[in-house]
Amino acid sequence: MIAALQVILAINSLLLIVLVLLHKGKGGGLSDLFGGGMSSSLGGSSVAERNLDRITIALALIWVTSIVVLGLLLKTA
């Protein structure tokens, strides 16, 4: 059970990194450093951005839950 949660946590962490990097920069900060401040027609529509937000939030909730459960399992083991 612990090994499965660790694998889920590792995969989920990598997916969260990718999804956060896919988000469109809102201006300022590090997003301007990599060209996020430039307006481009290559960016997705607002529907795509909302779906990306929903997927990111769902994965973040799974990530937090798996950390809590893994911590409880390791505490009792």
N, CA, C and O atoms as a CHARMM CRD file, in Angstrom:
* protein
*
  308
    1    1 MET  N      0.82400  -1.19900   0.00000 PROA 1      0.00000
    2    1 MET  CA     0.00000   0.00000   0.00000 PROA 1      0.00000
    3    1 MET  C      0.87000   1.26500   0.00000 PROA 1      0.00000
    4    1 MET  O      0.59200   2.23100  -0.71100 PROA 1      0.00000
    5    2 ILE  N      1.93100   1.22900   0.82000 PROA 2      0.00000
    6    2 ILE  CA     2.81000   2.39700   0.89500 PROA 2      0.00000
    7    2 ILE  C      3.54400   2.60200  -0.42600 PROA 2      0.00000
    8    2 ILE  O      3.68900   3.73500  -0.88600 PROA 2      0.00000
    9    3 ALA  N      4.00300   1.52700  -1.03200 PROA 3      0.00000
   10    3 ALA  CA     4.72000   1.63800  -2.30600 PROA 3      0.00000
   11    3 ALA  C      3.79900   2.17800  -3.40300 PROA 3      0.00000
   12    3 ALA  O      4.22100   2.98900  -4.22700 PROA 3      0.00000
   13    4 ALA  N      2.56000   1.73400  -3.41100 PROA 4      0.00000
   14    4 ALA  CA     1.60800   2.22700  -4.41900 PROA 4      0.00000
   15    4 ALA  C      1.34900   3.71200  -4.23300 PROA 4      0.00000
   16    4 ALA  O      1.27100   4.45300  -5.21200 PROA 4      0.00000
   17    5 LEU  N      1.21400   4.15600  -2.98600 PROA 5      0.00000
   18    5 LEU  CA     0.99600   5.58300  -2.72800 PROA 5      0.00000
   19    5 LEU  C      2.21700   6.41300  -3.11600 PROA 5      0.00000
   20    5 LEU  O      2.07900   7.53600  -3.60000 PROA 5      0.00000
   21    6 GLN  N      3.40000   5.86500  -2.90600 PROA 6      0.00000
   22    6 GLN  CA     4.60800   6.58900  -3.29800 PROA 6      0.00000
   23    6 GLN  C      4.69700   6.73900  -4.81600 PROA 6      0.00000
   24    6 GLN  O      5.11900   7.78200  -5.31500 PROA 6      0.00000
   25    7 VAL  N      4.30300   5.70300  -5.54400 PROA 7      0.00000
   26    7 VAL  CA     4.30000   5.78200  -7.01200 PROA 7      0.00000
   27    7 VAL  C      3.26000   6.79400  -7.48400 PROA 7      0.00000
   28    7 VAL  O      3.52900   7.59200  -8.38100 PROA 7      0.00000
   29    8 ILE  N      2.07300   6.76300  -6.88100 PROA 8      0.00000
   30    8 ILE  CA     1.02100   7.72100  -7.23800 PROA 8      0.00000
   31    8 ILE  C      1.49300   9.14500  -6.94900 PROA 8      0.00000
   32    8 ILE  O      1.26000  10.05600  -7.74300 PROA 8      0.00000
   33    9 LEU  N      2.15400   9.32900  -5.81700 PROA 9      0.00000
   34    9 LEU  CA     2.64100  10.65200  -5.44500 PROA 9      0.00000
   35    9 LEU  C      3.70200  11.15200  -6.42000 PROA 9      0.00000
   36    9 LEU  O      3.69500  12.32600  -6.79100 PROA 9      0.00000
   37   10 ALA  N      4.60800  10.28100  -6.83700 PROA 10     0.00000
   38   10 ALA  CA     5.66000  10.67900  -7.77400 PROA 10     0.00000
   39   10 ALA  C      5.08200  11.05600  -9.13800 PROA 10     0.00000
   40   10 ALA  O      5.46100  12.07400  -9.71600 PROA 10     0.00000
   41   11 ILE  N      4.17300  10.24000  -9.64600 PROA 11     0.00000
   42   11 ILE  CA     3.55500  10.52700 -10.94600 PROA 11     0.00000
   43   11 ILE  C      2.72000  11.79900 -10.87400 PROA 11     0.00000
   44   11 ILE  O      2.74700  12.62900 -11.78200 PROA 11     0.00000
   45   12 ASN  N      1.98500  11.93500  -9.78800 PROA 12     0.00000
   46   12 ASN  CA     1.14800  13.10700  -9.60900 PROA 12     0.00000
   47   12 ASN  C      1.99300  14.37300  -9.50000 PROA 12     0.00000
   48   12 ASN  O      1.60400  15.41900 -10.01800 PROA 12     0.00000
   49   13 SER  N      3.13100  14.29200  -8.84100 PROA 13     0.00000
   50   13 SER  CA     4.01500  15.44400  -8.71300 PROA 13     0.00000
   51   13 SER  C      4.53600  15.89000 -10.07500 PROA 13     0.00000
   52   13 SER  O      4.57000  17.08500 -10.36900 PROA 13     0.00000
   53   14 LEU  N      4.93600  14.94300 -10.89500 PROA 14     0.00000
   54   14 LEU  CA     5.42800  15.28600 -12.22900 PROA 14     0.00000
   55   14 LEU  C      4.32500  15.90400 -13.08600 PROA 14     0.00000
   56   14 LEU  O      4.56600  16.86700 -13.81400 PROA 14     0.00000
   57   15 LEU  N      3.11700  15.34900 -12.99800 PROA 15     0.00000
   58   15 LEU  CA     2.00100  15.90600 -13.76600 PROA 15     0.00000
   59   15 LEU  C      1.66000  17.31000 -13.30500 PROA 15     0.00000
   60   15 LEU  O      1.33300  18.16600 -14.12700 PROA 15     0.00000
   61   16 LEU  N      1.73000  17.56300 -11.99700 PROA 16     0.00000
   62   16 LEU  CA     1.44800  18.90000 -11.48400 PROA 16     0.00000
   63   16 LEU  C      2.48000  19.90900 -11.97200 PROA 16     0.00000
   64   16 LEU  O      2.13000  21.04100 -12.30400 PROA 16     0.00000
   65   17 ILE  N      3.73300  19.51400 -12.01900 PROA 17     0.00000
   66   17 ILE  CA     4.77100  20.41000 -12.52300 PROA 17     0.00000
   67   17 ILE  C      4.48500  20.78700 -13.96900 PROA 17     0.00000
   68   17 ILE  O      4.57500  21.95700 -14.34300 PROA 17     0.00000
   69   18 VAL  N      4.14300  19.79600 -14.77800 PROA 18     0.00000
   70   18 VAL  CA     3.86400  20.06100 -16.19800 PROA 18     0.00000
   71   18 VAL  C      2.64000  20.96400 -16.35600 PROA 18     0.00000
   72   18 VAL  O      2.65700  21.90000 -17.15500 PROA 18     0.00000
   73   19 LEU  N      1.58200  20.68300 -15.59600 PROA 19     0.00000
   74   19 LEU  CA     0.35800  21.47100 -15.72800 PROA 19     0.00000
   75   19 LEU  C      0.55000  22.90200 -15.25700 PROA 19     0.00000
   76   19 LEU  O      0.00900  23.82500 -15.86500 PROA 19     0.00000
   77   20 VAL  N      1.29800  23.10200 -14.20400 PROA 20     0.00000
   78   20 VAL  CA     1.54800  24.46800 -13.73700 PROA 20     0.00000
   79   20 VAL  C      2.36500  25.24000 -14.77300 PROA 20     0.00000
   80   20 VAL  O      2.12500  26.42800 -14.99300 PROA 20     0.00000
   81   21 LEU  N      3.31200  24.58100 -15.39600 PROA 21     0.00000
   82   21 LEU  CA     4.10500  25.25100 -16.42600 PROA 21     0.00000
   83   21 LEU  C      3.29700  25.54200 -17.68300 PROA 21     0.00000
   84   21 LEU  O      3.65700  26.43800 -18.44700 PROA 21     0.00000
   85   22 LEU  N      2.21600  24.80700 -17.91600 PROA 22     0.00000
   86   22 LEU  CA     1.37800  25.05200 -19.09100 PROA 22     0.00000
   87   22 LEU  C      0.46100  26.26200 -18.91900 PROA 22     0.00000
   88   22 LEU  O     -0.04800  26.79600 -19.90500 PROA 22     0.00000
   89   23 HSD  N      0.25100  26.69200 -17.69100 PROA 23     0.00000
   90   23 HSD  CA    -0.64700  27.81900 -17.45500 PROA 23     0.00000
   91   23 HSD  C     -0.10200  29.09100 -18.09500 PROA 23     0.00000
   92   23 HSD  O      1.10700  29.32100 -18.14600 PROA 23     0.00000
   93   24 LYS  N     -1.01000  29.88800 -18.56800 PROA 24     0.00000
   94   24 LYS  CA    -0.67500  31.16000 -19.20100 PROA 24     0.00000
   95   24 LYS  C     -0.29200  32.15900 -18.12100 PROA 24     0.00000
   96   24 LYS  O     -0.97700  32.27400 -17.10500 PROA 24     0.00000
   97   25 GLY  N      0.79200  32.87500 -18.33700 PROA 25     0.00000
   98   25 GLY  CA     1.22900  33.88000 -17.37800 PROA 25     0.00000
   99   25 GLY  C      0.26400  35.05200 -17.32300 PROA 25     0.00000
  100   25 GLY  O     -0.26700  35.47200 -18.35100 PROA 25     0.00000
  101   26 LYS  N      0.03700  35.57300 -16.14400 PROA 26     0.00000
  102   26 LYS  CA    -0.87400  36.70200 -15.97200 PROA 26     0.00000
  103   26 LYS  C     -0.14200  38.04400 -16.00700 PROA 26     0.00000
  104   26 LYS  O     -0.74100  39.08600 -15.74200 PROA 26     0.00000
  105   27 GLY  N      1.12800  38.01900 -16.32800 PROA 27     0.00000
  106   27 GLY  CA     1.90200  39.25000 -16.38700 PROA 27     0.00000
  107   27 GLY  C      2.73400  39.42700 -15.13200 PROA 27     0.00000
  108   27 GLY  O      2.28500  39.13500 -14.02300 PROA 27     0.00000
  109   28 GLY  N      3.95100  39.90800 -15.32400 PROA 28     0.00000
  110   28 GLY  CA     4.83800  40.10600 -14.19000 PROA 28     0.00000
  111   28 GLY  C      5.45500  38.80800 -13.73200 PROA 28     0.00000
  112   28 GLY  O      5.01600  37.73000 -14.13300 PROA 28     0.00000
  113   29 GLY  N      6.44700  38.90000 -12.91500 PROA 29     0.00000
  114   29 GLY  CA     7.06600  37.70800 -12.34700 PROA 29     0.00000
  115   29 GLY  C      7.91800  36.95900 -13.34200 PROA 29     0.00000
  116   29 GLY  O      8.38700  37.51800 -14.33300 PROA 29     0.00000
  117   30 LEU  N      8.10700  35.70000 -13.06600 PROA 30     0.00000
  118   30 LEU  CA     8.97900  34.87400 -13.89100 PROA 30     0.00000
  119   30 LEU  C      8.36900  34.51400 -15.23500 PROA 30     0.00000
  120   30 LEU  O      9.08800  34.10600 -16.14800 PROA 30     0.00000
  121   31 SER  N      7.05000  34.65700 -15.37500 PROA 31     0.00000
  122   31 SER  CA     6.43700  34.29600 -16.65200 PROA 31     0.00000
  123   31 SER  C      6.88800  35.23900 -17.77000 PROA 31     0.00000
  124   31 SER  O      6.93800  34.83800 -18.93300 PROA 31     0.00000
  125   32 ASP  N      7.21500  36.48300 -17.43000 PROA 32     0.00000
  126   32 ASP  CA     7.71600  37.42100 -18.44200 PROA 32     0.00000
  127   32 ASP  C      9.12000  37.04600 -18.90000 PROA 32     0.00000
  128   32 ASP  O      9.50500  37.33500 -20.03300 PROA 32     0.00000
  129   33 LEU  N      9.87200  36.41300 -18.03600 PROA 33     0.00000
  130   33 LEU  CA    11.23100  36.02500 -18.37100 PROA 33     0.00000
  131   33 LEU  C     11.26000  35.03700 -19.52700 PROA 33     0.00000
  132   33 LEU  O     12.16500  35.07600 -20.36000 PROA 33     0.00000
  133   34 PHE  N     10.26900  34.15200 -19.58000 PROA 34     0.00000
  134   34 PHE  CA    10.21900  33.13000 -20.62100 PROA 34     0.00000
  135   34 PHE  C      9.24100  33.47500 -21.73500 PROA 34     0.00000
  136   34 PHE  O      8.80900  32.58500 -22.46700 PROA 34     0.00000
  137   35 GLY  N      8.88800  34.72300 -21.87700 PROA 35     0.00000
  138   35 GLY  CA     8.00800  35.13500 -22.95800 PROA 35     0.00000
  139   35 GLY  C      6.54600  35.07800 -22.61900 PROA 35     0.00000
  140   35 GLY  O      5.71400  35.16200 -23.52300 PROA 35     0.00000
  141   36 GLY  N      6.18900  34.94100 -21.36300 PROA 36     0.00000
  142   36 GLY  CA     4.78900  34.87800 -20.97300 PROA 36     0.00000
  143   36 GLY  C      4.09400  36.22100 -21.08300 PROA 36     0.00000
  144   36 GLY  O      2.86600  36.27700 -21.14700 PROA 36     0.00000
  145   37 GLY  N      4.86000  37.30500 -21.10500 PROA 37     0.00000
  146   37 GLY  CA     4.26100  38.62800 -21.18900 PROA 37     0.00000
  147   37 GLY  C      3.85600  39.02400 -22.59100 PROA 37     0.00000
  148   37 GLY  O      3.11800  39.99200 -22.77100 PROA 37     0.00000
  149   38 MET  N      4.32600  38.29200 -23.58600 PROA 38     0.00000
  150   38 MET  CA     3.99800  38.61100 -24.97400 PROA 38     0.00000
  151   38 MET  C      2.60500  38.09600 -25.29900 PROA 38     0.00000
  152   38 MET  O      2.26200  36.96000 -24.97200 PROA 38     0.00000
  153   39 SER  N      1.81400  38.92500 -25.93500 PROA 39     0.00000
  154   39 SER  CA     0.48700  38.44600 -26.33700 PROA 39     0.00000
  155   39 SER  C      0.63100  37.68200 -27.63700 PROA 39     0.00000
  156   39 SER  O      1.24700  38.15600 -28.59100 PROA 39     0.00000
  157   40 SER  N      0.06300  36.51500 -27.65800 PROA 40     0.00000
  158   40 SER  CA     0.19900  35.63600 -28.81000 PROA 40     0.00000
  159   40 SER  C     -1.12700  34.95300 -29.07900 PROA 40     0.00000
  160   40 SER  O     -1.89800  34.68500 -28.15700 PROA 40     0.00000
  161   41 SER  N     -1.38500  34.67500 -30.33600 PROA 41     0.00000
  162   41 SER  CA    -2.61600  33.97100 -30.67800 PROA 41     0.00000
  163   41 SER  C     -2.45700  32.46600 -30.50600 PROA 41     0.00000
  164   41 SER  O     -3.40500  31.71500 -30.73400 PROA 41     0.00000
  165   42 LEU  N     -1.27100  32.01700 -30.10900 PROA 42     0.00000
  166   42 LEU  CA    -1.05500  30.58800 -29.92800 PROA 42     0.00000
  167   42 LEU  C     -1.65300  30.08300 -28.63100 PROA 42     0.00000
  168   42 LEU  O     -1.81500  28.87400 -28.46400 PROA 42     0.00000
  169   43 GLY  N     -1.98500  30.96800 -27.71100 PROA 43     0.00000
  170   43 GLY  CA    -2.57100  30.55500 -26.43500 PROA 43     0.00000
  171   43 GLY  C     -3.95700  29.99100 -26.63900 PROA 43     0.00000
  172   43 GLY  O     -4.62100  30.28700 -27.63300 PROA 43     0.00000
  173   44 GLY  N     -4.39000  29.17800 -25.69600 PROA 44     0.00000
  174   44 GLY  CA    -5.68500  28.53300 -25.80600 PROA 44     0.00000
  175   44 GLY  C     -6.82100  29.48400 -25.49900 PROA 44     0.00000
  176   44 GLY  O     -6.60300  30.60800 -25.04500 PROA 44     0.00000
  177   45 SER  N     -8.01500  29.03500 -25.74400 PROA 45     0.00000
  178   45 SER  CA    -9.19000  29.82800 -25.45600 PROA 45     0.00000
  179   45 SER  C     -9.47200  29.80500 -23.96900 PROA 45     0.00000
  180   45 SER  O     -8.79000  29.11900 -23.20700 PROA 45     0.00000
  181   46 SER  N    -10.47700  30.55500 -23.56300 PROA 46     0.00000
  182   46 SER  CA   -10.79400  30.59800 -22.14100 PROA 46     0.00000
  183   46 SER  C    -11.33900  29.25100 -21.65300 PROA 46     0.00000
  184   46 SER  O    -11.17800  28.90400 -20.48200 PROA 46     0.00000
  185   47 VAL  N    -11.97300  28.50400 -22.53400 PROA 47     0.00000
  186   47 VAL  CA   -12.48300  27.18800 -22.15400 PROA 47     0.00000
  187   47 VAL  C    -11.31500  26.24400 -21.86500 PROA 47     0.00000
  188   47 VAL  O    -11.34700  25.48100 -20.90000 PROA 47     0.00000
  189   48 ALA  N    -10.30100  26.30200 -22.69700 PROA 48     0.00000
  190   48 ALA  CA    -9.12700  25.45400 -22.47700 PROA 48     0.00000
  191   48 ALA  C     -8.42200  25.84000 -21.18100 PROA 48     0.00000
  192   48 ALA  O     -7.95200  24.97300 -20.44300 PROA 48     0.00000
  193   49 GLU  N     -8.35200  27.12600 -20.90800 PROA 49     0.00000
  194   49 GLU  CA    -7.71600  27.58200 -19.67000 PROA 49     0.00000
  195   49 GLU  C     -8.51400  27.14000 -18.44200 PROA 49     0.00000
  196   49 GLU  O     -7.93500  26.75300 -17.42700 PROA 49     0.00000
  197   50 ARG  N     -9.83000  27.19800 -18.53700 PROA 50     0.00000
  198   50 ARG  CA   -10.66300  26.73800 -17.41500 PROA 50     0.00000
  199   50 ARG  C    -10.51700  25.23900 -17.19600 PROA 50     0.00000
  200   50 ARG  O    -10.45300  24.78200 -16.05500 PROA 50     0.00000
  201   51 ASN  N    -10.46400  24.47300 -18.27900 PROA 51     0.00000
  202   51 ASN  CA   -10.26600  23.02700 -18.14800 PROA 51     0.00000
  203   51 ASN  C     -8.90000  22.70800 -17.55400 PROA 51     0.00000
  204   51 ASN  O     -8.77200  21.78800 -16.74600 PROA 51     0.00000
  205   52 LEU  N     -7.88300  23.46000 -17.95100 PROA 52     0.00000
  206   52 LEU  CA    -6.55500  23.27400 -17.39100 PROA 52     0.00000
  207   52 LEU  C     -6.55000  23.59500 -15.89800 PROA 52     0.00000
  208   52 LEU  O     -5.88900  22.91500 -15.11300 PROA 52     0.00000
  209   53 ASP  N     -7.29100  24.63600 -15.51000 PROA 53     0.00000
  210   53 ASP  CA    -7.42000  24.97100 -14.08700 PROA 53     0.00000
  211   53 ASP  C     -8.09800  23.85200 -13.31400 PROA 53     0.00000
  212   53 ASP  O     -7.65600  23.49300 -12.22200 PROA 53     0.00000
  213   54 ARG  N     -9.16400  23.30000 -13.86900 PROA 54     0.00000
  214   54 ARG  CA    -9.89500  22.22200 -13.19000 PROA 54     0.00000
  215   54 ARG  C     -9.03400  20.97500 -13.02500 PROA 54     0.00000
  216   54 ARG  O     -9.04000  20.34800 -11.96600 PROA 54     0.00000
  217   55 ILE  N     -8.30400  20.62200 -14.06000 PROA 55     0.00000
  218   55 ILE  CA    -7.44200  19.44600 -13.98400 PROA 55     0.00000
  219   55 ILE  C     -6.33500  19.66500 -12.95700 PROA 55     0.00000
  220   55 ILE  O     -6.00300  18.76200 -12.18800 PROA 55     0.00000
  221   56 THR  N     -5.76500  20.87300 -12.94900 PROA 56     0.00000
  222   56 THR  CA    -4.70400  21.17600 -11.99200 PROA 56     0.00000
  223   56 THR  C     -5.21700  21.11700 -10.56000 PROA 56     0.00000
  224   56 THR  O     -4.53800  20.58400  -9.68300 PROA 56     0.00000
  225   57 ILE  N     -6.40100  21.65600 -10.31300 PROA 57     0.00000
  226   57 ILE  CA    -6.97400  21.63000  -8.96600 PROA 57     0.00000
  227   57 ILE  C     -7.27600  20.19600  -8.53300 PROA 57     0.00000
  228   57 ILE  O     -7.02600  19.82500  -7.38700 PROA 57     0.00000
  229   58 ALA  N     -7.81100  19.39400  -9.44900 PROA 58     0.00000
  230   58 ALA  CA    -8.11200  17.99700  -9.11600 PROA 58     0.00000
  231   58 ALA  C     -6.83000  17.23700  -8.78000 PROA 58     0.00000
  232   58 ALA  O     -6.79800  16.47700  -7.81200 PROA 58     0.00000
  233   59 LEU  N     -5.77300  17.43400  -9.57100 PROA 59     0.00000
  234   59 LEU  CA    -4.51700  16.75200  -9.28200 PROA 59     0.00000
  235   59 LEU  C     -3.89100  17.25400  -7.98600 PROA 59     0.00000
  236   59 LEU  O     -3.26300  16.48300  -7.26100 PROA 59     0.00000
  237   60 ALA  N     -4.05900  18.53900  -7.69200 PROA 60     0.00000
  238   60 ALA  CA    -3.52900  19.07200  -6.43500 PROA 60     0.00000
  239   60 ALA  C     -4.25200  18.46100  -5.23600 PROA 60     0.00000
  240   60 ALA  O     -3.62700  18.18100  -4.21300 PROA 60     0.00000
  241   61 LEU  N     -5.54700  18.25500  -5.35500 PROA 61     0.00000
  242   61 LEU  CA    -6.29200  17.61900  -4.26000 PROA 61     0.00000
  243   61 LEU  C     -5.85800  16.16100  -4.07200 PROA 61     0.00000
  244   61 LEU  O     -5.72300  15.69200  -2.94200 PROA 61     0.00000
  245   62 ILE  N     -5.64300  15.45500  -5.17100 PROA 62     0.00000
  246   62 ILE  CA    -5.15500  14.07500  -5.08800 PROA 62     0.00000
  247   62 ILE  C     -3.76300  14.05300  -4.46400 PROA 62     0.00000
  248   62 ILE  O     -3.45300  13.16800  -3.66700 PROA 62     0.00000
  249   63 TRP  N     -2.93000  15.02100  -4.82100 PROA 63     0.00000
  250   63 TRP  CA    -1.57100  15.12000  -4.29100 PROA 63     0.00000
  251   63 TRP  C     -1.58500  15.32600  -2.78000 PROA 63     0.00000
  252   63 TRP  O     -0.86900  14.64200  -2.04800 PROA 63     0.00000
  253   64 VAL  N     -2.40100  16.27000  -2.32000 PROA 64     0.00000
  254   64 VAL  CA    -2.48800  16.55400  -0.88500 PROA 64     0.00000
  255   64 VAL  C     -3.04300  15.34600  -0.13400 PROA 64     0.00000
  256   64 VAL  O     -2.53900  14.98500   0.92900 PROA 64     0.00000
  257   65 THR  N     -4.07000  14.73300  -0.68300 PROA 65     0.00000
  258   65 THR  CA    -4.67000  13.56400  -0.03800 PROA 65     0.00000
  259   65 THR  C     -3.67200  12.41400   0.06300 PROA 65     0.00000
  260   65 THR  O     -3.59200  11.74900   1.09500 PROA 65     0.00000
  261   66 SER  N     -2.91900  12.18100  -0.99800 PROA 66     0.00000
  262   66 SER  CA    -1.95300  11.08000  -0.96000 PROA 66     0.00000
  263   66 SER  C     -0.82900  11.36300   0.02400 PROA 66     0.00000
  264   66 SER  O     -0.30600  10.43000   0.63400 PROA 66     0.00000
  265   67 ILE  N     -0.44400  12.62100   0.19500 PROA 67     0.00000
  266   67 ILE  CA     0.58200  12.95500   1.18100 PROA 67     0.00000
  267   67 ILE  C      0.06400  12.71300   2.59100 PROA 67     0.00000
  268   67 ILE  O      0.77500  12.15500   3.42700 PROA 67     0.00000
  269   68 VAL  N     -1.15900  13.12500   2.86000 PROA 68     0.00000
  270   68 VAL  CA    -1.74400  12.93500   4.20100 PROA 68     0.00000
  271   68 VAL  C     -1.88200  11.44900   4.51800 PROA 68     0.00000
  272   68 VAL  O     -1.50000  11.00400   5.60100 PROA 68     0.00000
  273   69 VAL  N     -2.42800  10.68200   3.57200 PROA 69     0.00000
  274   69 VAL  CA    -2.61100   9.24600   3.79600 PROA 69     0.00000
  275   69 VAL  C     -1.25900   8.54700   3.96000 PROA 69     0.00000
  276   69 VAL  O     -1.10600   7.68300   4.82300 PROA 69     0.00000
  277   70 LEU  N     -0.28500   8.91800   3.13500 PROA 70     0.00000
  278   70 LEU  CA     1.04900   8.31300   3.23700 PROA 70     0.00000
  279   70 LEU  C      1.68300   8.65700   4.58100 PROA 70     0.00000
  280   70 LEU  O      2.32000   7.80400   5.20100 PROA 70     0.00000
  281   71 GLY  N      1.51800   9.88300   5.03300 PROA 71     0.00000
  282   71 GLY  CA     2.04600  10.26700   6.34000 PROA 71     0.00000
  283   71 GLY  C      1.40900   9.48300   7.47300 PROA 71     0.00000
  284   71 GLY  O      2.09400   9.05600   8.40300 PROA 71     0.00000
  285   72 LEU  N      0.09600   9.29400   7.39600 PROA 72     0.00000
  286   72 LEU  CA    -0.59100   8.50800   8.43700 PROA 72     0.00000
  287   72 LEU  C     -0.16400   7.04900   8.41000 PROA 72     0.00000
  288   72 LEU  O      0.00500   6.43200   9.46200 PROA 72     0.00000
  289   73 LEU  N      0.01000   6.49400   7.22000 PROA 73     0.00000
  290   73 LEU  CA     0.45100   5.10500   7.11400 PROA 73     0.00000
  291   73 LEU  C      1.87800   4.91700   7.64300 PROA 73     0.00000
  292   73 LEU  O      2.17500   3.92500   8.30800 PROA 73     0.00000
  293   74 LEU  N      2.74800   5.87200   7.34100 PROA 74     0.00000
  294   74 LEU  CA     4.11400   5.75600   7.81200 PROA 74     0.00000
  295   74 LEU  C      4.22000   5.99400   9.32000 PROA 74     0.00000
  296   74 LEU  O      5.11300   5.45400   9.97400 PROA 74     0.00000
  297   75 LYS  N      3.32000   6.79200   9.86500 PROA 75     0.00000
  298   75 LYS  CA     3.32200   7.05000  11.30600 PROA 75     0.00000
  299   75 LYS  C      2.91600   5.79600  12.08000 PROA 75     0.00000
  300   75 LYS  O      3.46400   5.51400  13.14500 PROA 75     0.00000
  301   76 THR  N      1.96500   5.05300  11.54500 PROA 76     0.00000
  302   76 THR  CA     1.48300   3.85700  12.23900 PROA 76     0.00000
  303   76 THR  C      2.34400   2.62900  11.95400 PROA 76     0.00000
  304   76 THR  O      2.24400   1.63100  12.66800 PROA 76     0.00000
  305   77 ALA  N      3.18100   2.68600  10.92900 PROA 77     0.00000
  306   77 ALA  CA     3.98600   1.52200  10.57000 PROA 77     0.00000
  307   77 ALA  C      5.20400   1.35800  11.46100 PROA 77     0.00000
  308   77 ALA  O      5.98000   0.42000  11.28000 PROA 77     0.00000
